[in-house]
Amino acid sequence: SELVGQEHVVTALTNALTRNRLHHAYLLTGTRGVGKTTIARILAKSLNCITHGITATPCGSCAACMDIDAGRFVDLLELDAASNTGIDNMREVLDNARYMPTVGRFKVYLIDEVHMLSKAAFNSMLKTLEEPPEHVKFVLATTDPQKIPVTVLSRCLQFNLKQLSPALITDRLTAILAAENVAFDVPALALIARAAHGSLRDALSLLDQAIAYGGGDVREGVVRTMLGAVDTEYVYRIVDALINSDGPALLAEVDAMAMRSIAFASALEDLASLFHRIAVVQTVPQAAATMEDADRVAALAARLAAETVQLAYQICVQGRVDL
């Protein structure tokens, strides 16, 4: 119930647990830090909760739930496929799968980064995935589902976890800081949420860093300094200098960026993003309504020819490749 941003997965799993219609293998895909391992552990609790039985609302306080939280539940086996890629590792796992659970109702195998397994390891897994023992559930997690053989995919129930929106991440960080009694500025959290690029784990790491950096508070100025985003105005100044054909101003801006250690790759990304917004506004003017810097983008869109914007965008994108 507290899991954010993956309602489609939560609903499906809740219904399956409530109606006791459980699949034997689940594949969770999605970028880093969106909740794959978390969902797998909650599922393990839901299957093995002593107080409530098989349930969508595990109690969190029985021996099984607490052991899973602490990472010492013997029937939840977490494997990292990146370091156990070979067929021998997989054979050992599958041999143990035949035996009944030690303390729980189900043995849950959580195989992380499953796309790293070798072809032979995948093949040895197929038979067990096809006809697993009643007491075994597989949860496979991966950031790269394209690398998983179709034969494995077709035997799993697949859930694609979405990247989280900055607004959702901001809400979550707000709730966490309120619970922890940490003082904060809302704009600071918005900056962290944007920098996390859809990953809640990245956002929490940045939040920890911001608390340490700011001496226990999360303030906008401190977060800007920490993220190296002290001055995001430089992209507008660069475009202004380009429009005015002002070479010296442009070079001065580049020198200032080097002084502030702004990474040129991310500067090109920001610049490309600005040109993209300008191109969108030139084609669909009402799109400006959803942009934070709508007025500035609209002003630049009026001053630049569409062809110039396209050329500048291509230069930024190609520039990153060349860099």
Phi, psi and chi 1 to 4 in degrees:
 res  aa     phi    psi   chi1   chi2   chi3   chi4
   1 SER       -  -22.0   60.8      -      -      -
   2 GLU   -95.1   -3.2  -69.1  179.5   10.5      -
   3 LEU   -73.1  127.6 -160.8   79.7      -      -
   4 VAL  -101.6  146.2  -70.4      -      -      -
   5 GLY    81.5   -4.4      -      -      -      -
   6 GLN  -125.6   46.7  -51.0  -60.2  -10.9      -
   7 GLU   -57.1  -36.4  -73.5   75.2   13.7      -
   8 HIS   -62.9  -35.8   58.9  -57.8      -      -
   9 VAL   -75.5  -44.8 -179.2      -      -      -
  10 VAL   -58.8  -45.0  173.4      -      -      -
  11 THR   -61.3  -47.3  -52.1      -      -      -
  12 ALA   -62.0  -45.7      -      -      -      -
  13 LEU   -69.3  -38.6  -70.1  177.7      -      -
  14 THR   -60.4  -47.0  -57.3      -      -      -
  15 ASN   -62.2  -42.5  -68.4  -19.5      -      -
  16 ALA   -62.9  -41.8      -      -      -      -
  17 LEU   -70.4  -40.4  -71.8  160.3      -      -
  18 THR   -64.9  -40.2  -50.8      -      -      -
  19 ARG   -92.9    2.0  -63.0  167.3   61.0 -161.8
  20 ASN    55.2   40.4 -155.3   -5.2      -      -
  21 ARG  -111.1   83.5  -65.9 -178.2   65.5   85.1
  22 LEU  -101.2  137.5  -61.7  165.2      -      -
  23 HIS   -86.7  160.7 -156.2  -93.3      -      -
  24 HIS   -91.1  -16.2   56.6  -87.2      -      -
  25 ALA  -142.5  128.9      -      -      -      -
  26 TYR  -119.1  138.1  -64.2   91.4      -      -
  27 LEU  -116.0  118.6  175.0   67.2      -      -
  28 LEU  -106.4  120.0  -57.0  173.2      -      -
  29 THR  -118.3  155.0   66.8      -      -      -
  30 GLY   152.5  165.5      -      -      -      -
  31 THR   -68.8  173.7 -178.8      -      -      -
  32 ARG   -65.8  145.5   79.3 -105.2  168.6  -84.5
  33 GLY    72.4   26.1      -      -      -      -
  34 VAL  -108.8   -1.6  -68.7      -      -      -
  35 GLY   118.7   16.5      -      -      -      -
  36 LYS   -64.6  -53.2  -62.0 -174.0  -65.3  -66.4
  37 THR   -67.4  -37.2  -47.6      -      -      -
  38 THR   -59.8  -46.8  -56.1      -      -      -
  39 ILE   -62.1  -40.9  -72.8  175.9      -      -
  40 ALA   -61.0  -41.4      -      -      -      -
  41 ARG   -71.0  -38.2  -72.6 -174.7 -174.5  143.9
  42 ILE   -64.4  -39.1  -64.4  171.9      -      -
  43 LEU   -62.3  -41.6 -175.2   59.4      -      -
  44 ALA   -60.8  -40.0      -      -      -      -
  45 LYS   -65.0  -44.4  -79.1 -162.9 -134.5  177.2
  46 SER   -59.9  -35.7  -62.4      -      -      -
  47 LEU   -79.3  -27.2  -65.3  168.6      -      -
  48 ASN  -115.9    5.1  -73.4  -54.0      -      -
  49 CYS   -57.9  127.2 -179.9      -      -      -
  50 ILE   -76.2  -40.2  -64.0  166.2      -      -
  51 THR   -67.5  -47.7  -45.4      -      -      -
  52 HIS  -104.8   -2.4  -64.3  162.4      -      -
  53 GLY    72.7 -155.0      -      -      -      -
  54 ILE   -73.0  115.3  -63.4  175.3      -      -
  55 THR  -149.9  156.2  172.2      -      -      -
  56 ALA   -86.6   -8.5      -      -      -      -
  57 THR  -125.4   74.2   51.9      -      -      -
  58 PRO   -60.4  148.0   18.2  -26.8      -      -
  59 CYS   -70.6  -32.0   67.3      -      -      -
  60 GLY    81.2   -5.1      -      -      -      -
  61 SER  -123.5   -5.6   53.6      -      -      -
  62 CYS   -80.0  171.9   66.9      -      -      -
  63 ALA   -58.6  -42.5      -      -      -      -
  64 ALA   -64.1  -49.3      -      -      -      -
  65 CYS   -60.6  -43.3  -73.0      -      -      -
  66 MET   -69.0  -36.8  -72.3  168.4   78.1      -
  67 ASP   -66.8  -38.0  -77.4   -5.0      -      -
  68 ILE   -65.2  -42.3  -71.0  169.7      -      -
  69 ASP   -59.6  -39.7  -85.0  -20.5      -      -
  70 ALA   -82.7   -8.4      -      -      -      -
  71 GLY    77.8   26.5      -      -      -      -
  72 ARG  -126.2   21.1   56.6  164.7 -174.0  -99.2
  73 PHE   -80.4  119.9 -171.8   67.4      -      -
  74 VAL   -68.5  -21.7  -73.0      -      -      -
  75 ASP   -96.0    5.0  -69.3  -40.0      -      -
  76 LEU  -107.4  107.4  171.1   60.6      -      -
  77 LEU  -104.8  111.4  -66.3  102.2      -      -
  78 GLU   -97.6  122.2  -66.8 -165.0   22.6      -
  79 LEU  -119.2  140.3  -73.3  162.1      -      -
  80 ASP  -102.2  108.8  174.2   22.8      -      -
  81 ALA   -64.2  -21.5      -      -      -      -
  82 ALA   -65.7  -32.5      -      -      -      -
  83 SER  -105.2   -4.0   41.8      -      -      -
  84 ASN  -124.8   62.5  -63.1  -67.5      -      -
  85 THR   -80.8  -23.8   50.7      -      -      -
  86 GLY   -80.7  168.3      -      -      -      -
  87 ILE   -67.8  -31.5 -173.9  165.8      -      -
  88 ASP   -65.2  -42.5  -64.2  -24.1      -      -
  89 ASN   -60.1  -44.3  -52.7  110.2      -      -
  90 MET   -67.4  -39.4 -164.0   39.9   65.5      -
  91 ARG   -62.2  -40.3 -150.7  171.4  -93.8  143.8
  92 GLU   -61.7  -44.1 -166.6 -178.7  -37.0      -
  93 VAL   -61.0  -47.3  168.2      -      -      -
  94 LEU   -70.6  -31.6  -59.5  174.1      -      -
  95 ASP   -63.2  -40.5  -78.0  -12.3      -      -
  96 ASN   -71.4  -22.8  -72.8  -30.2      -      -
  97 ALA   -63.1  -24.8      -      -      -      -
  98 ARG   -66.1  -30.1  -67.8  179.0  -51.6 -156.1
  99 TYR   -78.0  148.2  -56.2  117.1      -      -
 100 MET   -64.5  155.5  -67.6  -59.5  -72.9      -
 101 PRO   -60.1  151.1  -14.8   23.0      -      -
 102 THR   -76.7  -51.6  -46.5      -      -      -
 103 VAL  -124.1  -24.4  -69.4      -      -      -
 104 GLY   -91.8 -175.0      -      -      -      -
 105 ARG   -84.7  -35.7 -139.0  172.7  -89.6  112.3
 106 PHE  -131.0  149.1  -68.2   96.7      -      -
 107 LYS   -89.9  124.4 -100.6 -172.5  178.0  173.7
 108 VAL  -112.1  120.6 -178.8      -      -      -
 109 TYR  -100.4  115.8  -74.9   95.9      -      -
 110 LEU  -104.4  109.0  166.6   52.8      -      -
 111 ILE  -106.6  109.3  -54.4  177.8      -      -
 112 ASP   -88.3  149.4 -140.2  -11.8      -      -
 113 GLU    48.5   49.8  -62.9  -55.4  -18.1      -
 114 VAL   -62.5  -21.3   71.3      -      -      -
 115 HIS   -67.0  -11.7   65.5  -88.8      -      -
 116 MET   -80.7   -9.9  -57.2  -74.5  -81.2      -
 117 LEU   -64.0  149.0  -71.2  177.9      -      -
 118 SER   -74.8  166.1   66.4      -      -      -
 119 LYS   -60.2  -42.8 -164.9  172.0  178.9 -166.6
 120 ALA   -63.2  -39.7      -      -      -      -
 121 ALA   -64.2  -42.3      -      -      -      -
 122 PHE   -59.8  -45.6  -90.0  126.9      -      -
 123 ASN   -62.3  -38.3  -72.5  -22.8      -      -
 124 SER   -68.8  -22.9   71.0      -      -      -
 125 MET   -80.7  -24.4 -143.1  166.1  109.8      -
 126 LEU   -55.3  -48.4  -79.7  177.8      -      -
 127 LYS   -61.8  -44.2 -165.1   68.4 -174.8  155.6
 128 THR   -65.4  -37.6  -45.5      -      -      -
 129 LEU   -67.1  -31.6  -83.9 -178.4      -      -
 130 GLU   -74.8  -45.4 -159.8  167.7   22.7      -
 131 GLU  -131.6   71.5  -62.7  166.1    1.8      -
 132 PRO   -76.9  155.9   27.4  -28.7      -      -
 133 PRO   -60.7  154.1  -16.9   27.4      -      -
 134 GLU   -56.3  -32.1  -76.1  -65.4  -52.9      -
 135 HIS   -91.7   10.6   57.5  -92.8      -      -
 136 VAL  -116.7  134.5  171.8      -      -      -
 137 LYS  -126.5  135.3  -59.9  -74.3  176.3 -150.5
 138 PHE  -106.0  133.2  -76.1   97.9      -      -
 139 VAL  -123.4  113.0 -176.0      -      -      -
 140 LEU  -103.2  134.3  -45.3  176.8      -      -
 141 ALA  -124.1  140.0      -      -      -      -
 142 THR  -154.7  150.3  177.8      -      -      -
 143 THR   -95.8   -5.6   48.0      -      -      -
 144 ASP  -139.7   74.2 -161.0   -9.1      -      -
 145 PRO   -65.1  -19.0   19.9  -28.9      -      -
 146 GLN   -61.4  -25.1  -77.9   80.0   17.7      -
 147 LYS   -87.5   -1.0  -70.0 -175.2 -178.3  164.6
 148 ILE   -90.6  131.5  -62.5  175.4      -      -
 149 PRO   -58.3  144.0  -18.4   27.8      -      -
 150 VAL   -59.0  -33.3 -123.1      -      -      -
 151 THR   -61.4  -33.7   43.0      -      -      -
 152 VAL   -77.4  -44.3  171.8      -      -      -
 153 LEU   -55.6  -41.4  -72.1  175.6      -      -
 154 SER   -70.0  -14.3   65.6      -      -      -
 155 ARG   -97.5   -0.2  -70.9  167.3  170.2   81.7
 156 CYS  -114.2  154.4  -62.8      -      -      -
 157 LEU   -88.7  118.1 -139.7   57.7      -      -
 158 GLN  -101.5  130.7 -167.1  170.7  -17.5      -
 159 PHE  -123.0  124.9  -66.9  111.4      -      -
 160 ASN   -99.8  114.1 -173.0   20.5      -      -
 161 LEU   -84.1  135.9  -83.6   64.8      -      -
 162 LYS   -86.5  156.9  -58.8 -166.5  -65.8  -95.8
 163 GLN   -70.6  148.0  -75.6 -167.0  -31.8      -
 164 LEU   -88.4  142.7  -80.9   69.3      -      -
 165 SER   -75.4  152.3   68.5      -      -      -
 166 PRO   -54.3  -37.1  -27.9   34.9      -      -
 167 ALA   -63.4  -42.5      -      -      -      -
 168 LEU   -64.1  -42.9 -119.0  171.1      -      -
 169 ILE   -64.3  -42.2  -66.4  176.5      -      -
 170 THR   -59.4  -44.9  -54.2      -      -      -
 171 ASP   -59.1  -43.4  -69.6  -12.8      -      -
 172 ARG   -65.8  -43.7 -167.5   66.4 -175.4  153.7
 173 LEU   -64.0  -38.7  -63.0 -177.2      -      -
 174 THR   -59.8  -46.1  -54.4      -      -      -
 175 ALA   -62.2  -41.8      -      -      -      -
 176 ILE   -65.2  -45.7  -69.7  168.2      -      -
 177 LEU   -67.3  -35.2  -67.6  177.4      -      -
 178 ALA   -64.2  -42.5      -      -      -      -
 179 ALA   -66.5  -31.6      -      -      -      -
 180 GLU   -92.8    1.5  -61.5  -77.2  -15.9      -
 181 ASN    55.1   46.5  -68.3  -38.3      -      -
 182 VAL  -106.7  129.7  175.3      -      -      -
 183 ALA   -73.3  141.9      -      -      -      -
 184 PHE  -153.5  160.3   64.7   91.9      -      -
 185 ASP  -103.2  138.3  -63.7  -20.4      -      -
 186 VAL   -61.4  -43.1  177.3      -      -      -
 187 PRO   -58.9  -31.6  -22.5   32.6      -      -
 188 ALA   -64.2  -40.9      -      -      -      -
 189 LEU   -68.6  -35.8  -61.9 -170.5      -      -
 190 ALA   -63.4  -37.9      -      -      -      -
 191 LEU   -64.1  -44.7  -81.1  170.9      -      -
 192 ILE   -63.0  -44.1  -69.6  173.4      -      -
 193 ALA   -60.8  -38.9      -      -      -      -
 194 ARG   -68.5  -40.2  -96.9 -149.9  -51.1  -80.4
 195 ALA   -69.6  -20.2      -      -      -      -
 196 ALA   -77.3  -13.8      -      -      -      -
 197 HIS    49.4   49.7  -66.8  -59.9      -      -
 198 GLY    85.4   -2.1      -      -      -      -
 199 SER  -107.0  119.5  163.5      -      -      -
 200 LEU   -69.0  -34.4 -169.2   55.9      -      -
 201 ARG   -63.6  -42.6 -170.0 -161.5  -54.5  138.3
 202 ASP   -60.4  -40.6  -72.7    8.7      -      -
 203 ALA   -62.6  -41.0      -      -      -      -
 204 LEU   -68.7  -36.1  -68.3  172.8      -      -
 205 SER   -64.0  -44.4  -57.6      -      -      -
 206 LEU   -64.9  -35.8  -72.4  169.7      -      -
 207 LEU   -65.1  -44.2 -175.5   63.9      -      -
 208 ASP   -56.8  -44.9  -92.1  -13.0      -      -
 209 GLN   -63.1  -42.0 -158.6  177.6  -31.6      -
 210 ALA   -65.4  -37.6      -      -      -      -
 211 ILE   -66.0  -42.9  -68.0  169.7      -      -
 212 ALA   -65.5  -42.5      -      -      -      -
 213 TYR   -64.8  -39.4 -147.6   97.4      -      -
 214 GLY   -94.7   11.0      -      -      -      -
 215 GLY    65.6   37.3      -      -      -      -
 216 GLY   102.9  -10.8      -      -      -      -
 217 ASP  -116.4  159.7  -69.9   -8.6      -      -
 218 VAL  -117.2  101.3 -178.0      -      -      -
 219 ARG  -114.7  149.2  -61.1  -64.7  175.9 -153.6
 220 GLU   -59.0  -47.1 -174.8 -178.6    4.6      -
 221 GLY   -58.7  -43.4      -      -      -      -
 222 VAL   -64.2  -44.2  171.6      -      -      -
 223 VAL   -65.3  -41.0  171.7      -      -      -
 224 ARG   -59.0  -46.2  -84.2 -168.9 -174.9  -77.8
 225 THR   -61.0  -45.8  -48.8      -      -      -
 226 MET   -61.8  -40.1 -178.7 -169.7   86.9      -
 227 LEU   -82.3   -3.7  -66.1  174.2      -      -
 228 GLY    72.1   16.7      -      -      -      -
 229 ALA  -105.9   39.7      -      -      -      -
 230 VAL   -54.6  -38.3 -173.8      -      -      -
 231 ASP  -138.2  102.7  173.1   21.5      -      -
 232 THR   -91.7    2.6   50.0      -      -      -
 233 GLU   -72.5  -19.1  -63.6  -70.8  -55.0      -
 234 TYR   -59.1  -31.0   68.2   87.9      -      -
 235 VAL   -64.3  -39.3  -77.7      -      -      -
 236 TYR   -68.4  -38.3  -55.9  107.8      -      -
 237 ARG   -65.8  -37.1  -71.2 -158.8  -66.2  -90.0
 238 ILE   -63.8  -46.1  -73.6  174.0      -      -
 239 VAL   -65.5  -38.5  177.5      -      -      -
 240 ASP   -60.3  -45.1  -86.2  -26.4      -      -
 241 ALA   -63.0  -37.8      -      -      -      -
 242 LEU   -64.6  -44.2  -76.6  170.9      -      -
 243 ILE   -62.7  -39.6  -69.1  171.2      -      -
 244 ASN   -85.1    2.9  -60.6  -32.3      -      -
 245 SER    51.2   40.7  -58.0      -      -      -
 246 ASP   -98.3   88.9 -170.7  -15.7      -      -
 247 GLY   -59.6  -50.2      -      -      -      -
 248 PRO   -57.3  -41.6  -26.1   34.1      -      -
 249 ALA   -62.5  -39.0      -      -      -      -
 250 LEU   -64.1  -47.6 -155.8   50.5      -      -
 251 LEU   -66.2  -36.3  -70.6  175.4      -      -
 252 ALA   -62.2  -39.2      -      -      -      -
 253 GLU   -64.7  -41.4 -162.1   54.6   55.9      -
 254 VAL   -63.5  -42.8  174.1      -      -      -
 255 ASP   -61.9  -41.9  -71.0  -19.2      -      -
 256 ALA   -63.6  -38.1      -      -      -      -
 257 MET   -64.4  -41.6  -75.8  161.1   65.1      -
 258 ALA   -63.5  -40.3      -      -      -      -
 259 MET   -61.2  -39.3  -73.8  -73.1  -69.1      -
 260 ARG   -86.6    5.2  -68.4 -160.2  -53.6  -85.3
 261 SER    56.7   39.0  -56.2      -      -      -
 262 ILE   -78.2  126.5  -70.4  175.7      -      -
 263 ALA   -66.1  128.5      -      -      -      -
 264 PHE   -67.1  -30.0  -72.1  118.8      -      -
 265 ALA   -63.6  -44.6      -      -      -      -
 266 SER   -72.8  -29.1   63.9      -      -      -
 267 ALA   -64.8  -41.5      -      -      -      -
 268 LEU   -64.5  -36.2  -78.3  169.3      -      -
 269 GLU   -64.7  -45.0 -169.4  177.6  -14.9      -
 270 ASP   -62.3  -40.4  -70.1  -15.8      -      -
 271 LEU   -67.0  -44.3 -150.7   49.0      -      -
 272 ALA   -60.6  -40.6      -      -      -      -
 273 SER   -62.1  -40.8  172.0      -      -      -
 274 LEU   -65.1  -46.0  176.7   57.8      -      -
 275 PHE   -62.8  -34.7  -77.3  122.9      -      -
 276 HIS   -63.3  -45.3  175.8 -103.3      -      -
 277 ARG   -62.9  -40.1  -67.1 -160.6  -61.8  -79.1
 278 ILE   -61.1  -45.3  -67.6  169.5      -      -
 279 ALA   -62.5  -40.0      -      -      -      -
 280 VAL   -63.3  -45.1  168.7      -      -      -
 281 VAL   -66.4  -34.9  168.8      -      -      -
 282 GLN   -65.2  -33.7  -76.0  179.8  -23.9      -
 283 THR   -87.2  -42.8  -44.6      -      -      -
 284 VAL  -127.8   86.8 -172.0      -      -      -
 285 PRO   -54.1  -36.0  -25.2   34.0      -      -
 286 GLN   -70.1   -9.7   56.2  -90.8   42.0      -
 287 ALA   -66.6  -19.7      -      -      -      -
 288 ALA   -61.3  -26.6      -      -      -      -
 289 ALA   -56.2  -31.7      -      -      -      -
 290 THR   -90.6   -0.6   57.6      -      -      -
 291 MET   -94.9  143.1  -63.6  177.7 -174.1      -
 292 GLU   -66.6  -38.5  -71.5  173.2   19.6      -
 293 ASP  -104.7   41.0   51.9   -6.6      -      -
 294 ALA   -51.2  -46.7      -      -      -      -
 295 ASP   -62.9  -44.8  -63.4  -16.4      -      -
 296 ARG   -68.1  -41.1  -58.3  175.5  100.1  166.1
 297 VAL   -63.4  -43.7  170.5      -      -      -
 298 ALA   -62.1  -40.3      -      -      -      -
 299 ALA   -64.3  -43.2      -      -      -      -
 300 LEU   -68.2  -38.0  -67.5  170.3      -      -
 301 ALA   -61.1  -33.6      -      -      -      -
 302 ALA   -73.9  -26.4      -      -      -      -
 303 ARG   -92.6  -14.7  -66.5  170.6   65.4 -163.0
 304 LEU  -109.2  142.6  -79.7  161.5      -      -
 305 ALA   -75.7  145.7      -      -      -      -
 306 ALA   -56.5  -39.8      -      -      -      -
 307 GLU   -64.3  -39.3  -69.5   79.3   10.7      -
 308 THR   -62.8  -41.9  -49.3      -      -      -
 309 VAL   -61.5  -45.6  175.6      -      -      -
 310 GLN   -60.2  -44.6  -71.4  -57.5  -38.6      -
 311 LEU   -63.2  -45.1 -179.9   61.6      -      -
 312 ALA   -62.6  -41.0      -      -      -      -
 313 TYR   -61.2  -47.1  176.7   76.3      -      -
 314 GLN   -60.2  -40.3  -69.8  -63.4  -25.3      -
 315 ILE   -62.4  -42.5  -70.3  171.4      -      -
 316 CYS   -62.8  -47.3  -68.5      -      -      -
 317 VAL   -64.8  -46.7  173.3      -      -      -
 318 GLN   -66.2  -35.6 -169.5   58.8   44.0      -
 319 GLY   -59.6  -39.9      -      -      -      -
 320 ARG   -63.8  -41.8  -73.5 -168.4   70.2 -162.6
 321 VAL   -62.1  -48.2  176.9      -      -      -
 322 ASP   -62.7  -37.8  -67.5  -13.8      -      -
 323 LEU   -62.5      - -163.4   62.4      -      -
